[in-house]
């Protein structure tokens, strides 16, 4: 049995700056995508995909709750925030679809390749368009506070995609309930697979 290296964000490792934190998390996401892509067995692919799914679900929910409102509050930030939300909502749809597919199927492999490229493009758009805007308009204290809020949101975020949560407000309303349900679902899955 191949052991998958679990790539998880250390939610206690602060950098003092939400942008630095997000850049570090993007590196973790890239590694997790690579881990799924290089797997050789269905079991190891499932393990790697589960790590990636949870990582993206938590990361994107926290960005939607913390980062998007900050971006919207900046002059000319609304369009940037809206475009990133659209990308994330499309990503949730595809991630939910991937969860339903046979991990060993050609259909999964093809859709995952497209999904991975979209995730990487989304991250690059944040890095080039959104993050510089945040650094330019927020002071050091605001960036530090936003990082603490982001890490807290990730701790409480759902571990599976929820395509119905398509806005910041919906993440606040539905997120806590979805997170509890997801954690129960994950625990039951671990018991069943043991």
Helices and strands as residue ranges (DSSP letters): H 18-38, H 42-62, I 63-67, H 68-72, H 77-100, H 106-125, I 126-130, H 131-137, H 140-156, H 168-193
